[in-house]
Amino acid sequence: MILFYRQELMEMMKTQPFSVCVDGSNDQDVGKMYPLTVRIYDVNRSSVVSRFLNICSISGSGNSTAQGTAIVLQLFISCWLQD
């Protein structure tokens, strides 16, 4: 079900304008979590909606939230360009 939902969102992103939002956590012990959220125009609802795309984690104490966000966005872009 989750894979279908993600695939459906990725298909919508091929034809509709969208933006990607990444927010980093401040957890220092385990690692940082970076949820990816997409805002996209949903033609079925005739409105802009927010959808959860994925969550990434980066371990290590040397990464700031800004560095982690940049890494996650680079990974997203490289994966997006391969599709």
N, C-alpha and C positions, 0 to 999 in steps of 0.2 A: 504494500500500500504506500509506504513512504517513497519507494523508488518511483512508483507511478506518479505520485504527487510532484516529486522533484523533476521528473522528466516532462510532465505537463507544464510546469513553470518554465523550464528551459525552452520549451517549444514556443511558449508565449513571448519569451524574451527575444526570440528571433524575429518577431514581427511587430512588437509593440515597444514604444519608448519605455525605458526603465532606469532606475538608479539603484546603486548598491550602497548599503550602509554597514559599516563594521564598527563594533564597539568592543574595546578590550576590558577585561576584568582587572582588578587590582590584587588578586590572590598571589602572594609571594611564595607560599610553601609548595604548592602542587604544580603550578604553572599557570599560564594565562589562557583564558578562554576567549575566543573571538567569534561571536555569532555573526553570520552574514544574513542580512535582511534585504529583500528586494522590494522596491516600490514600483508598481507597474500598473498600466492602464488595463483593466479587465473589461473586454468588450461585452462579456455576458452580463456584467453588473453595470456597465456604462459609468464606471467610476475608477478612481485610482485606489489601489489596495496595497497593503503591506503583506508580504509573504516571507516566512522563514525559509532560507535556502539550505544552510548548513552551519555547522559549528566546528571551528578548528581550535586546536590547543597547541601551544608552544611552551615547551619546558625550558628551564634554565633561568637563572637569576639575572643574566646579563642583558636581557631584552626589555627595553622600555615598552610602554603601551604603543607609542608612536612607531617604533621599529617593528613591533609585532603586527600592527595594522598594515604597515607597508608590505611586509612579507605576505600576509594573507591576501591583500589586494593583488600583488604580483602573481601569486598562485592562481587566483580566480581568473585573472586576465589571460594567463598562459593556457589554462584549461579551456576557457571560453573560445580562444582563437583556434584551438585544436578541433573543436566540434564542427 
